[in-house]
């Protein structure tokens, strides 16, 4: 028994039990090592005429024995000598692949490249610890290897505790076999599931599906038995199982093939198979980037939102590969929250991985890729908006809320990316439009973009504050989703280019007190009328018991007797939403203003009652008018019974 050269059982325990968080990746690591071994032999054949191999014969084999509880990963690669076994497996964290990559990197005269710059040789392994992941599932590991050109084979064996043994062995040809003797099952810890056809094919397809060499495995199939010659008309066909060696992996990933060589049908099938969707994607985006950071990306915009998209359980992210090997199933850093619906893969051999190859060491690399992908997705959606509006409308119906929430949750920081992608319903044009389309149809003197928030398009379109703005020739965007008003607030304004000049248009809620649509003369007349009726308005304000900041004469109403507006940023609808949210006791409230239409007969009635000294009637009428105004806004009234009784008394 030889001791591990680190002479540290604690370090070995760390390698086996702490570095890796997911024991399933043991097969990924062993297959990657096998791929490296085959790569080394192939590379050597290109530089050494004495090495004669047929590349088509290079392969990796995975086998299992369910009864013996063993898994074997074999390759016909370069193999190892006795000294190689002692150095590579007896020294923890020694990487023969890393040394190979360094030794074969091409340097210009006088130039010394760092190992991170050595991209001429695409070897997966770097750290030399992947092999030890086998001990996460195995109680013993035996490695039998024969170096290319050698007549001798040697076996390395260890239980992963104190040390290892090396002895002479037999192997028919060059290459390596790694045999894992699985741990015994105990409670919830089941290891026998890996020594099954399904268990292994599932891991291969999930983590190593795109390793460049064929991964072969003996699989079980079923076929119909030949019909007996003497079978009668009632003969029922019989089936039998048989086994045959089959290539389990796809080898060449679709995202590395030239776009001209891949049909949309192939992209659709890949998307539906790998991302478990029943519909074709709405958009397919390919990226092949070369430069400081080389990577390939294949992105999809789904045709419909997943059922859990707007829940806490939904997890965004793209599948991250390094040299065709899956590193992370969902890398969240590759897509911003507002593009969380995008699915796809990113593959780069240039990523700096941590020692377990489960996460990255430098997030700057991810940020660089993410910024490029964000621009690609934005450009593709903008092209869809401009080239196929019907399809874009369908996309926005599914994912528009995510874009709006992206503006709000980023406090407007993402508006340069998202603002021109947003759609809102136009009260004037009676369809969904962009902010650019709103301004293109606006009068030349329009200085703001107007919107109204509430429930239901039909209801909003009939509101007095909306019809008043429409009557002046200005369009109003009708916002019916709960995120809309928050989105508009985060946007603040929208800049539109007119030639070389850029003009900014503030976004204004028509429920706010001042929309900028009143002339100075109209404002003066309203102020004078308000002051003239100060005593009446004080009685009305007192009747509402602090529910309004003030009562004033309106400059906007034509037919309705009263309307509720607000001062400040918190509208009536927003205050209602905040009131129903968690922590509502601290929610900000609206500064409500009751505007009275001086041209309405109701105003004459109020003035007459006050002049006659009947302030009780004024208070009753005020309560009714306030509740009516709330109902018009689509908001609940505090006391429906009192409102009903007041209306009944008025009718009597």
C-alpha positions as CSV (number, residue, x, y, z in Angstrom):
1,X,0.0,0.0,0.0
2,X,1.5,3.3,-1.1
3,X,0.5,6.5,0.7
4,X,-0.9,9.4,-1.3
5,X,1.9,11.7,-2.0
6,X,0.2,14.6,-0.3
7,X,0.3,12.5,2.9
8,X,-2.9,14.2,3.9
9,X,-6.1,12.2,4.4
10,X,-7.8,15.5,5.3
11,X,-7.0,16.9,1.9
12,X,-8.4,13.8,0.2
13,X,-11.6,14.1,2.2
14,X,-11.9,17.7,1.1
15,X,-11.5,16.6,-2.5
16,X,-14.2,13.9,-2.3
17,X,-16.7,15.5,0.1
18,X,-16.4,19.3,-0.1
19,X,-15.3,20.5,-3.6
20,X,-18.3,19.0,-5.4
21,X,-21.8,19.8,-4.4
22,X,-23.5,17.4,-6.8
23,X,-22.4,13.8,-6.8
24,X,-24.1,13.2,-10.2
25,X,-21.2,14.9,-11.9
26,X,-18.8,12.0,-11.2
27,X,-19.6,10.5,-14.6
28,X,-19.1,13.9,-16.3
29,X,-15.6,14.1,-14.8
30,X,-14.6,10.6,-15.8
31,X,-15.9,11.0,-19.3
32,X,-14.1,14.3,-19.6
33,X,-10.9,12.6,-18.5
34,X,-11.5,9.8,-21.1
35,X,-12.0,12.5,-23.8
36,X,-8.8,14.2,-22.8
37,X,-6.9,10.9,-23.1
38,X,-8.3,10.3,-26.6
39,X,-7.5,13.9,-27.5
40,X,-3.9,13.5,-26.4
41,X,-3.4,10.4,-28.6
42,X,-5.0,12.1,-31.5
43,X,-2.9,15.2,-31.1
44,X,0.2,13.1,-30.8
45,X,-0.7,11.3,-34.1
46,X,-0.6,14.7,-35.8
47,X,2.9,15.5,-34.6
48,X,4.5,12.0,-34.5
49,X,4.5,9.8,-37.6
50,X,5.1,6.7,-35.6
51,X,1.6,7.0,-34.1
52,X,-0.8,5.4,-36.5
53,X,-4.4,5.6,-35.6
54,X,-7.8,5.9,-37.3
55,X,-9.7,8.8,-35.8
56,X,-13.0,7.1,-36.6
57,X,-12.0,4.3,-34.1
58,X,-11.5,6.6,-31.2
59,X,-14.3,6.3,-28.7
60,X,-15.4,6.1,-25.0
61,X,-17.3,3.2,-23.6
62,X,-19.5,3.1,-20.5
63,X,-20.6,-0.2,-19.1
64,X,-22.3,-1.4,-15.9
65,X,-23.0,-4.5,-13.9
66,X,-26.1,-4.1,-11.9
67,X,-25.6,-7.2,-9.9
68,X,-22.0,-6.5,-9.1
69,X,-22.8,-2.8,-8.6
70,X,-20.0,-1.6,-10.8
71,X,-19.6,1.1,-13.5
72,X,-16.8,1.1,-16.0
73,X,-15.7,4.0,-18.1
74,X,-13.2,3.0,-20.8
75,X,-11.3,4.8,-23.6
76,X,-8.8,3.8,-26.3
77,X,-6.7,6.9,-25.7
78,X,-3.1,7.5,-24.9
79,X,-3.1,5.3,-21.7
80,X,-0.8,5.5,-18.8
81,X,2.4,3.8,-17.7
82,X,3.1,2.6,-14.2
83,X,4.9,5.9,-13.4
84,X,2.0,7.9,-15.0
85,X,-0.5,6.1,-12.7
86,X,1.7,6.9,-9.7
87,X,2.1,10.5,-10.6
88,X,-1.4,11.3,-11.9
89,X,-3.5,9.3,-9.5
90,X,-1.2,9.1,-6.5
91,X,-0.6,12.9,-6.3
92,X,-3.8,14.7,-5.5
93,X,-4.6,17.7,-7.7
94,X,-1.9,16.8,-10.2
95,X,-3.2,17.5,-13.7
96,X,-1.5,15.6,-16.6
97,X,-4.0,17.4,-18.9
98,X,-2.9,20.8,-17.6
99,X,0.8,19.9,-18.2
100,X,0.0,18.6,-21.7
101,X,-1.9,21.8,-22.6
102,X,1.0,23.9,-21.4
103,X,3.7,21.8,-23.2
104,X,1.8,22.0,-26.5
105,X,0.7,25.6,-26.4
106,X,2.2,27.6,-29.3
107,X,4.2,30.6,-28.3
108,X,5.6,33.2,-30.6
109,X,9.4,33.7,-30.4
110,X,10.2,35.6,-27.3
111,X,6.6,35.3,-26.0
112,X,5.6,33.4,-22.9
113,X,1.9,32.7,-22.7
114,X,0.2,32.1,-19.4
115,X,-1.8,28.8,-19.1
116,X,-5.1,30.7,-19.3
117,X,-4.0,32.0,-22.8
118,X,-3.2,28.5,-24.1
119,X,-6.1,27.8,-26.4
120,X,-4.4,25.9,-29.2
121,X,-5.0,22.6,-27.5
122,X,-8.6,22.1,-26.3
123,X,-8.2,19.8,-23.3
124,X,-11.1,19.8,-20.8
125,X,-9.3,18.8,-17.6
126,X,-7.1,21.4,-15.8
127,X,-7.1,20.7,-12.1
128,X,-6.5,17.0,-11.7
129,X,-9.2,16.5,-9.1
130,X,-12.1,15.3,-11.3
131,X,-11.0,11.7,-11.0
132,X,-11.5,11.8,-7.2
133,X,-15.2,12.6,-7.7
134,X,-15.6,8.9,-8.3
135,X,-15.2,8.4,-4.6
136,X,-18.4,10.3,-4.0
137,X,-20.3,7.3,-5.2
138,X,-17.7,4.5,-5.1
139,X,-16.3,2.6,-2.1
140,X,-13.4,1.4,-4.3
141,X,-12.0,2.5,-7.6
142,X,-9.8,0.4,-9.9
143,X,-8.0,1.9,-12.9
144,X,-6.5,-0.4,-15.5
145,X,-4.3,1.3,-18.1
146,X,-2.0,0.5,-20.9
147,X,0.1,3.3,-22.5
148,X,0.2,3.6,-26.3
149,X,3.2,1.6,-27.7
150,X,3.7,-0.4,-24.5
151,X,3.2,-4.1,-24.0
152,X,2.5,-3.7,-20.3
153,X,-0.7,-2.8,-18.5
154,X,-0.9,-1.7,-14.9
155,X,-3.7,-1.4,-12.4
156,X,-4.1,1.3,-9.7
157,X,-6.6,0.6,-6.9
158,X,-7.7,2.6,-3.8
159,X,-10.6,2.9,-1.4
160,X,-9.9,6.7,-1.2
161,X,-8.9,6.6,2.4
162,X,-5.2,6.2,3.1
163,X,-3.4,5.2,-0.1
164,X,-3.3,3.0,-3.2
165,X,-1.8,0.0,-4.7
166,X,-0.3,-0.5,-8.2
167,X,0.2,-3.9,-9.7
168,X,0.7,-5.5,-13.1
169,X,-2.5,-6.2,-15.0
170,X,-3.9,-7.3,-18.4
171,X,-5.5,-5.1,-21.1
172,X,-5.9,-6.0,-24.7
173,X,-5.1,-2.6,-26.2
174,X,-4.0,0.9,-25.3
175,X,-6.3,3.1,-23.2
176,X,-7.7,3.2,-19.7
177,X,-10.6,1.5,-17.8
178,X,-11.9,3.2,-14.7
179,X,-14.0,0.7,-12.6
180,X,-16.1,2.1,-9.8
181,X,-17.4,-0.2,-7.1
182,X,-20.5,1.6,-5.9
183,X,-21.1,2.3,-2.2
184,X,-23.9,0.4,-0.4
185,X,-27.3,2.0,-0.3
186,X,-28.2,3.5,3.1
187,X,-31.6,5.2,3.8
188,X,-32.1,8.0,1.3
189,X,-28.6,7.5,-0.1
190,X,-29.1,5.3,-3.1
191,X,-26.1,4.5,-5.4
192,X,-27.3,1.4,-7.2
193,X,-29.5,3.6,-9.5
194,X,-26.3,4.7,-11.3
195,X,-25.5,1.1,-12.3
196,X,-28.5,1.0,-14.6
197,X,-29.0,1.7,-18.3
198,X,-31.4,4.5,-17.6
199,X,-29.3,6.1,-14.8
200,X,-26.2,6.2,-17.0
201,X,-27.8,7.3,-20.3
202,X,-29.6,10.1,-18.4
203,X,-26.3,11.4,-16.9
204,X,-24.5,11.1,-20.2
205,X,-27.2,13.0,-22.1
206,X,-27.4,15.7,-19.4
207,X,-23.8,16.4,-18.8
208,X,-21.7,14.9,-21.6
209,X,-24.0,14.8,-24.6
210,X,-21.7,17.0,-26.7
211,X,-18.3,15.4,-25.9
212,X,-16.6,15.2,-29.4
213,X,-16.0,11.5,-29.3
214,X,-18.8,8.8,-29.4
215,X,-19.8,7.5,-26.0
216,X,-20.8,3.9,-26.6
217,X,-23.0,1.8,-24.4
218,X,-24.7,-1.5,-24.6
219,X,-28.5,-0.7,-24.6
220,X,-31.5,-2.9,-24.4
221,X,-34.0,-2.9,-27.2
222,X,-37.1,-4.9,-28.1
223,X,-38.1,-6.6,-31.3
224,X,-40.8,-8.9,-32.6
225,X,-40.0,-12.5,-32.7
226,X,-40.3,-14.2,-36.1
227,X,-43.8,-15.7,-36.8
228,X,-43.7,-19.5,-36.4
229,X,-44.3,-21.3,-39.7
230,X,-47.2,-23.3,-38.1
231,X,-48.9,-20.2,-36.5
232,X,-52.7,-20.0,-37.0
233,X,-54.9,-17.0,-37.5
234,X,-55.2,-16.4,-33.8
235,X,-51.4,-16.1,-33.3
236,X,-50.4,-13.1,-31.2
237,X,-47.0,-11.5,-32.0
238,X,-44.4,-12.0,-29.3
239,X,-41.5,-9.7,-28.5
240,X,-38.0,-10.3,-27.1
241,X,-35.4,-8.1,-25.7
242,X,-31.9,-7.9,-27.1
243,X,-28.8,-5.7,-26.6
244,X,-26.7,-3.8,-29.0
245,X,-23.9,-1.2,-28.7
246,X,-25.2,2.3,-29.5
247,X,-23.7,5.8,-29.5
248,X,-25.5,7.6,-26.7
249,X,-24.3,11.1,-27.1
250,X,-24.9,13.6,-30.0
251,X,-21.2,14.7,-30.2
252,X,-21.6,17.8,-32.4
253,X,-23.7,20.4,-30.5
254,X,-26.2,22.2,-32.7
255,X,-24.9,25.6,-31.6
256,X,-21.5,25.0,-33.0
257,X,-22.8,24.1,-36.5
258,X,-22.9,26.8,-39.1
259,X,-26.3,28.5,-39.3
260,X,-26.5,27.8,-43.0
261,X,-26.3,24.0,-42.2
262,X,-29.1,23.9,-39.7
263,X,-32.7,24.1,-40.6
264,X,-35.3,25.9,-38.4
265,X,-37.0,22.5,-37.9
266,X,-33.7,21.2,-36.3
267,X,-33.5,24.2,-34.1
268,X,-37.2,23.8,-33.1
269,X,-36.7,20.1,-32.3
270,X,-33.6,20.8,-30.2
271,X,-35.5,23.5,-28.3
272,X,-38.6,21.3,-27.6
273,X,-36.5,18.3,-26.6
274,X,-33.9,20.1,-24.4
275,X,-36.2,22.6,-22.8
276,X,-39.3,20.4,-22.6
277,X,-41.7,22.6,-24.5
278,X,-44.6,21.4,-26.7
279,X,-44.5,24.4,-29.0
280,X,-41.9,25.7,-31.4
281,X,-40.0,28.8,-30.2
282,X,-41.2,32.2,-31.3
283,X,-37.6,33.3,-32.1
284,X,-34.2,31.6,-32.5
285,X,-31.0,33.7,-32.0
286,X,-27.5,32.4,-32.7
287,X,-24.3,34.0,-31.6
288,X,-20.7,33.1,-32.7
289,X,-18.3,35.4,-30.9
290,X,-14.6,35.6,-31.5
291,X,-12.1,37.9,-29.9
292,X,-10.9,38.3,-26.3
293,X,-13.5,35.8,-25.2
294,X,-14.7,33.1,-27.7
295,X,-18.1,31.6,-27.2
296,X,-21.1,30.2,-29.0
297,X,-24.7,30.8,-27.9
298,X,-28.0,29.5,-29.1
299,X,-31.0,31.4,-27.6
300,X,-34.8,30.9,-27.9
301,X,-37.7,33.1,-27.1
302,X,-40.6,30.8,-26.3
303,X,-44.0,31.1,-27.9
304,X,-45.8,31.1,-24.6
305,X,-45.0,31.9,-21.0
306,X,-44.3,29.0,-18.7
307,X,-47.0,28.5,-16.1
308,X,-44.7,29.5,-13.2
309,X,-43.0,32.5,-14.9
310,X,-44.5,35.0,-12.4
311,X,-43.9,32.9,-9.3
312,X,-41.1,32.7,-6.8
313,X,-40.4,29.2,-7.9
314,X,-39.4,30.2,-11.4
315,X,-35.6,30.1,-12.0
316,X,-34.1,31.9,-14.9
317,X,-30.8,31.1,-16.6
318,X,-29.0,29.7,-19.6
319,X,-27.3,26.3,-19.8
320,X,-23.5,27.0,-19.5
321,X,-21.1,24.6,-21.2
322,X,-17.3,24.6,-21.3
323,X,-15.8,22.7,-24.2
324,X,-19.1,21.0,-24.8
325,X,-19.4,19.8,-21.2
326,X,-22.3,21.1,-19.1
327,X,-21.1,23.2,-16.2
328,X,-24.4,24.7,-15.0
329,X,-27.9,23.8,-15.9
330,X,-29.2,27.4,-15.3
331,X,-26.6,30.2,-15.1
332,X,-28.6,33.1,-13.8
333,X,-25.9,35.7,-14.5
334,X,-26.2,35.3,-18.3
335,X,-29.6,36.9,-18.6
336,X,-31.1,40.0,-16.9
337,X,-34.4,39.6,-15.0
338,X,-36.3,41.4,-17.7
339,X,-35.2,38.7,-20.2
340,X,-35.8,35.9,-17.8
341,X,-38.0,34.1,-20.3
342,X,-35.1,33.5,-22.8
343,X,-33.9,29.9,-22.9
344,X,-30.8,28.5,-24.5
345,X,-27.1,27.6,-24.1
346,X,-23.8,29.3,-24.0
347,X,-20.5,27.4,-24.7
348,X,-17.0,28.7,-24.2
349,X,-13.7,27.0,-23.8
350,X,-12.3,30.3,-22.4
351,X,-14.2,30.4,-19.2
352,X,-12.1,30.3,-16.0
353,X,-13.7,27.6,-13.9
354,X,-13.2,26.9,-10.2
355,X,-11.6,23.7,-9.2
356,X,-14.8,21.6,-9.2
357,X,-15.9,23.1,-12.6
358,X,-19.2,23.8,-11.1
359,X,-18.9,27.6,-10.9
360,X,-16.7,30.3,-12.4
361,X,-13.8,32.1,-10.9
362,X,-14.1,35.3,-12.8
363,X,-17.6,36.7,-13.1
364,X,-16.3,39.4,-15.3
365,X,-16.3,36.9,-18.2
366,X,-19.9,36.2,-17.6
367,X,-20.8,39.8,-17.5
368,X,-19.1,40.4,-20.8
369,X,-21.1,37.6,-22.4
370,X,-24.3,38.7,-20.7
371,X,-24.0,42.2,-22.1
372,X,-23.5,40.9,-25.6
373,X,-26.4,38.6,-25.3
374,X,-28.6,41.3,-23.9
375,X,-28.0,43.4,-26.9
376,X,-28.7,40.5,-29.3
377,X,-32.0,39.7,-27.6
378,X,-33.0,43.4,-27.6
379,X,-32.1,43.8,-31.3
380,X,-34.0,40.6,-32.2
381,X,-37.1,41.7,-30.4
382,X,-36.9,45.2,-32.0
383,X,-36.7,43.5,-35.4
384,X,-39.7,41.4,-34.6
385,X,-41.6,44.5,-33.5
386,X,-40.8,46.3,-36.8
387,X,-41.0,43.4,-39.2
388,X,-43.9,41.3,-37.9
389,X,-46.1,43.3,-35.7
390,X,-48.7,40.6,-35.3
391,X,-46.1,38.2,-34.0
392,X,-44.7,40.9,-31.7
393,X,-48.1,41.6,-30.3
394,X,-48.4,37.9,-29.4
395,X,-45.0,37.9,-27.8
396,X,-45.9,41.0,-25.8
397,X,-49.1,39.5,-24.6
398,X,-47.0,36.7,-23.1
399,X,-44.0,38.5,-21.8
400,X,-44.8,42.2,-21.8
401,X,-45.4,42.3,-18.1
402,X,-41.8,41.0,-17.6
403,X,-40.4,43.9,-19.6
404,X,-42.5,46.4,-17.7
405,X,-41.5,45.0,-14.4
406,X,-37.9,45.2,-15.6
407,X,-38.2,49.0,-16.0
408,X,-39.8,49.3,-12.5
409,X,-37.5,46.9,-10.6
410,X,-34.4,48.6,-12.1
411,X,-35.7,52.0,-10.9
412,X,-35.6,53.1,-14.6
413,X,-32.0,52.1,-15.2
414,X,-33.1,49.6,-17.8
415,X,-35.4,52.0,-19.7
416,X,-32.9,52.7,-22.5
417,X,-33.0,49.0,-23.3
418,X,-36.7,48.4,-22.7
419,X,-38.7,51.6,-23.3
420,X,-39.1,51.2,-27.0
421,X,-40.2,47.6,-26.6
422,X,-43.2,48.4,-24.4
423,X,-46.7,48.4,-25.7
424,X,-49.8,50.1,-24.2
425,X,-53.4,50.4,-25.3
426,X,-54.3,53.6,-27.1
427,X,-57.7,55.1,-26.3
428,X,-57.6,57.0,-29.5
429,X,-56.3,54.4,-31.9
430,X,-57.9,51.5,-30.1
431,X,-55.0,49.1,-30.3
432,X,-51.6,48.4,-28.6
433,X,-49.0,50.9,-29.6
434,X,-45.4,51.8,-28.7
435,X,-44.4,55.1,-27.2
436,X,-42.8,56.1,-30.5
437,X,-46.1,55.4,-32.3
438,X,-48.0,57.4,-29.7
439,X,-45.8,60.5,-30.4
440,X,-45.9,60.0,-34.1
441,X,-49.6,60.5,-34.0
442,X,-49.6,63.3,-31.4
443,X,-50.3,67.0,-32.3
444,X,-47.3,69.1,-33.0
445,X,-47.8,71.1,-29.8
446,X,-48.1,68.1,-27.5
447,X,-45.5,68.3,-24.6
448,X,-46.4,65.2,-22.6
449,X,-47.5,61.6,-22.9
450,X,-50.8,60.9,-21.1
451,X,-51.9,57.7,-19.4
452,X,-54.6,56.5,-17.2
453,X,-54.4,53.5,-14.8
454,X,-57.2,51.3,-13.6
455,X,-59.1,48.1,-14.2
456,X,-60.6,47.3,-17.6
457,X,-60.1,49.1,-20.9
458,X,-63.8,49.9,-21.3
459,X,-64.1,51.4,-17.9
460,X,-61.0,53.5,-18.3
461,X,-62.1,54.8,-21.7
462,X,-65.3,56.2,-20.2
463,X,-63.7,58.0,-17.2
464,X,-64.2,61.8,-17.2
465,X,-60.6,62.6,-16.8
466,X,-59.8,60.4,-19.9
467,X,-62.6,61.7,-22.1
468,X,-61.6,65.3,-21.3
469,X,-58.0,64.8,-22.5
470,X,-59.3,62.9,-25.6
471,X,-61.7,65.8,-26.3
472,X,-58.7,68.2,-26.5
473,X,-57.2,66.0,-29.2
474,X,-54.6,64.2,-27.1
475,X,-54.3,60.4,-26.9
476,X,-54.4,58.5,-23.6
477,X,-52.6,55.2,-22.9
478,X,-54.9,52.9,-20.9
479,X,-52.9,50.9,-18.4
480,X,-54.7,48.0,-16.9
481,X,-51.9,45.8,-15.4
482,X,-50.9,46.4,-11.8
483,X,-47.3,47.0,-12.8
484,X,-48.2,49.6,-15.5
485,X,-48.3,52.7,-13.3
486,X,-45.1,51.7,-11.4
487,X,-43.4,51.2,-14.8
488,X,-44.6,54.7,-16.0
489,X,-43.2,56.3,-12.8
490,X,-39.9,54.5,-13.3
491,X,-39.7,55.7,-16.9
492,X,-40.4,59.3,-15.9
493,X,-40.1,60.5,-19.5
494,X,-39.5,59.2,-22.9
495,X,-36.9,60.6,-25.3
496,X,-37.7,60.7,-29.0
497,X,-35.2,61.6,-31.7
498,X,-36.3,64.1,-34.3
499,X,-33.4,64.3,-36.8
500,X,-30.3,65.2,-34.8
501,X,-32.3,66.6,-31.9
502,X,-33.7,64.6,-29.0
503,X,-36.8,65.7,-27.2
504,X,-38.0,64.4,-23.9
505,X,-41.7,63.9,-23.2
506,X,-42.7,63.5,-19.5
507,X,-45.2,60.8,-18.8
508,X,-48.3,62.1,-17.0
509,X,-51.1,60.4,-15.2
510,X,-54.4,62.1,-16.2
511,X,-55.5,61.6,-12.6
512,X,-52.9,64.2,-11.5
513,X,-54.0,67.7,-10.6
514,X,-52.0,69.6,-13.2
515,X,-51.6,68.1,-16.7
516,X,-50.4,71.3,-18.4
517,X,-53.5,71.5,-20.6
518,X,-55.0,74.5,-18.9
519,X,-54.3,78.1,-20.0
520,X,-53.2,80.7,-17.5
521,X,-56.5,82.5,-18.0
522,X,-58.4,79.3,-17.2
523,X,-56.3,78.7,-14.1
524,X,-56.9,82.3,-12.9
525,X,-60.7,81.9,-13.4
526,X,-60.7,78.6,-11.5
527,X,-58.7,80.1,-8.6
528,X,-61.0,83.0,-8.4
529,X,-64.1,80.7,-8.4
530,X,-62.5,78.5,-5.7
531,X,-61.8,81.5,-3.5
532,X,-65.3,82.8,-4.1
533,X,-66.8,79.5,-2.8
534,X,-64.3,79.0,-0.1
535,X,-66.8,78.7,2.7
536,X,-68.8,76.0,0.7
537,X,-65.7,74.1,-0.1
538,X,-64.5,74.2,3.6
539,X,-67.8,72.6,4.6
540,X,-67.4,69.9,1.9
541,X,-63.8,69.2,2.9
542,X,-64.9,69.0,6.6
543,X,-67.7,66.5,5.6
544,X,-65.1,64.2,4.1
545,X,-63.1,64.1,7.3
546,X,-59.6,64.3,6.0
547,X,-60.1,62.0,3.0
548,X,-59.3,64.9,0.7
549,X,-56.6,67.6,0.9
550,X,-58.9,70.2,-0.6
551,X,-61.9,71.0,-2.7
552,X,-61.4,73.2,-5.8
553,X,-63.1,74.3,-8.9
554,X,-62.1,72.0,-11.9
555,X,-60.7,73.3,-15.2
556,X,-61.0,69.9,-16.9
557,X,-64.6,68.7,-16.4
558,X,-67.3,69.0,-19.1
559,X,-70.1,66.7,-18.0
560,X,-69.3,65.0,-14.7
561,X,-70.1,66.9,-11.6
562,X,-67.0,66.0,-9.7
563,X,-63.7,64.1,-10.2
564,X,-61.0,62.9,-7.8
565,X,-57.4,63.9,-8.7
566,X,-54.2,63.7,-6.8
567,X,-51.2,65.8,-5.9
568,X,-47.8,64.2,-5.8
569,X,-46.6,60.8,-7.2
570,X,-49.1,58.5,-5.5
571,X,-52.3,58.1,-7.5
572,X,-55.6,56.7,-6.2
573,X,-55.0,53.4,-8.0
574,X,-51.4,53.1,-6.8
575,X,-52.5,53.9,-3.2
576,X,-55.1,51.1,-3.4
577,X,-52.5,48.6,-4.6
578,X,-50.1,49.6,-1.9
579,X,-52.9,49.3,0.7
580,X,-53.4,45.7,-0.3
581,X,-49.7,44.8,-0.3
582,X,-47.8,43.3,2.7
583,X,-46.7,45.9,5.2
584,X,-49.7,48.1,4.2
585,X,-49.6,50.0,7.5
586,X,-46.6,51.9,6.2
587,X,-47.8,52.4,2.7
588,X,-47.9,56.0,1.4
589,X,-51.3,57.5,0.8
590,X,-52.6,59.7,-2.0
591,X,-53.0,63.4,-1.6
592,X,-56.6,63.5,-2.9
593,X,-58.2,66.6,-4.4
594,X,-62.0,66.8,-5.1
595,X,-62.5,68.9,-8.2
596,X,-66.0,70.3,-8.7
597,X,-67.4,71.1,-12.1
598,X,-68.7,74.8,-11.9
599,X,-70.8,74.3,-15.0
600,X,-72.8,71.3,-13.6
601,X,-76.3,71.8,-12.2
602,X,-75.1,69.8,-9.1
603,X,-72.8,72.7,-8.3
604,X,-75.7,75.1,-8.3
605,X,-77.6,72.8,-6.0
606,X,-74.6,72.7,-3.5
607,X,-74.4,76.5,-3.6
608,X,-78.1,77.0,-3.0
609,X,-78.1,74.6,0.0
610,X,-75.1,76.4,1.5
611,X,-76.7,79.8,0.9
612,X,-79.9,78.6,2.6
613,X,-77.9,77.5,5.6
614,X,-78.6,73.8,5.1
615,X,-75.0,72.6,5.5
616,X,-76.3,69.2,6.6
617,X,-77.6,68.7,3.0
618,X,-74.3,69.9,1.7
619,X,-72.5,67.3,3.8
620,X,-74.9,64.5,2.6
621,X,-74.5,65.6,-1.0
622,X,-70.7,65.7,-0.6
623,X,-70.6,62.2,0.7
624,X,-72.6,60.9,-2.2
625,X,-70.5,62.8,-4.7
626,X,-67.3,61.5,-3.2
627,X,-68.4,57.9,-3.2
628,X,-69.7,58.3,-6.8
629,X,-66.3,59.6,-7.8
630,X,-64.6,56.6,-6.2
631,X,-66.9,54.2,-8.1
632,X,-66.1,56.0,-11.3
633,X,-62.4,55.4,-10.6
634,X,-63.2,51.7,-10.1
635,X,-62.3,52.0,-6.4
636,X,-64.2,50.6,-3.4
637,X,-66.2,53.0,-1.1
638,X,-65.8,52.8,2.6
639,X,-69.4,52.3,3.6
640,X,-71.7,51.0,0.8
641,X,-74.7,50.8,3.2
642,X,-74.4,54.5,4.1
643,X,-74.1,55.3,0.4
644,X,-77.2,53.3,-0.4
645,X,-79.2,54.9,2.4
646,X,-78.1,58.4,1.3
647,X,-79.2,57.8,-2.3
648,X,-82.5,56.4,-1.1
649,X,-83.1,59.4,1.2
650,X,-82.3,61.7,-1.7
651,X,-84.8,59.9,-4.0
652,X,-87.6,60.3,-1.3
